[in-house]
Amino acid sequence: MPDMSETETAAQMIEALTRAAREAVGAETPLVSVTMEFLREGAPASVSAEISRRTRTLVFAVVEAKAADGTRIATASSVHKIRS
């Protein structure tokens, strides 16, 4: 299988961040900002996101993409708006 492009990895990470924020709030949470760091090339074997902080109006999430050997490929953090 050829390596995944950075664009495809970024899309997977944004999807995971958005899903985590939506599940934490129980509703849609529009993406306000995202910051990504690509640490090495390769296709992620796993992408896992979690909520790092939540306020009354914002949700902060982080995600890691890892290779099959557990090496980090990329990381990202995001901010999502909680609709009132």
C-alpha positions as CSV (number, residue, x, y, z in Angstrom):
1,M,0.0,0.0,0.0
2,P,1.5,3.4,-1.0
3,D,2.0,6.0,1.7
4,M,-0.8,8.3,2.4
5,S,-0.4,11.9,1.5
6,E,-0.2,14.6,4.1
7,T,-3.6,15.8,2.8
8,E,-5.2,12.4,3.5
9,T,-3.6,12.2,7.0
10,A,-4.8,15.7,7.7
11,A,-8.3,14.9,6.7
12,Q,-8.3,11.8,8.9
13,M,-7.1,13.9,11.9
14,I,-9.7,16.6,11.3
15,E,-12.4,14.0,11.1
16,A,-11.3,12.5,14.4
17,L,-11.1,15.9,16.1
18,T,-14.5,16.9,14.9
19,R,-16.1,13.5,15.9
20,A,-14.5,13.8,19.4
21,A,-15.8,17.3,19.9
22,R,-19.3,16.4,18.6
23,E,-19.5,13.4,20.9
24,A,-18.3,15.4,23.9
25,V,-21.1,18.0,23.4
26,G,-23.8,15.8,21.9
27,A,-24.3,18.3,19.0
28,E,-22.5,19.7,16.0
29,T,-19.4,21.8,17.0
30,P,-18.1,24.0,14.2
31,L,-14.3,24.0,13.8
32,V,-12.8,27.3,14.8
33,S,-9.1,26.5,14.3
34,V,-6.7,23.6,13.8
35,T,-2.9,23.4,14.2
36,M,-1.0,20.4,12.8
37,E,2.5,19.1,13.0
38,F,3.8,16.4,10.6
39,L,6.7,14.5,12.2
40,R,7.5,11.9,9.6
41,E,6.1,10.4,6.4
42,G,3.9,7.4,6.4
43,A,0.4,6.1,6.5
44,P,-1.2,6.2,9.9
45,A,-2.3,2.8,11.3
46,S,-4.3,4.6,14.0
47,V,-5.7,8.0,14.6
48,S,-7.0,8.8,18.1
49,A,-8.5,12.0,19.4
50,E,-9.5,13.2,22.9
51,I,-10.9,16.3,24.5
52,S,-8.2,18.2,26.4
53,R,-10.5,21.0,27.7
54,R,-14.0,22.2,27.6
55,T,-15.5,25.6,28.5
56,R,-19.0,27.0,28.3
57,T,-18.5,28.0,24.6
58,L,-15.5,26.1,23.3
59,V,-14.2,22.5,23.1
60,F,-10.4,21.9,22.8
61,A,-9.3,18.6,21.3
62,V,-6.0,16.8,20.4
63,V,-5.2,14.0,18.1
64,E,-2.3,11.7,17.3
65,A,-1.7,9.7,14.1
66,K,0.6,6.7,14.7
67,A,2.3,4.2,12.4
68,A,1.9,0.5,12.8
69,D,5.0,0.4,15.0
70,G,3.6,3.0,17.3
71,T,5.8,5.9,16.1
72,R,4.0,9.2,16.0
73,I,3.5,10.4,12.4
74,A,1.5,13.6,13.1
75,T,-0.2,15.5,15.9
76,A,-2.9,18.2,15.8
77,S,-5.0,20.3,18.1
78,S,-8.3,22.0,17.5
79,V,-10.8,24.4,18.9
80,H,-14.6,23.9,18.3
81,K,-17.4,26.3,19.1
82,I,-20.3,25.1,21.2
83,R,-23.5,26.5,19.8
84,S,-25.8,28.0,22.4
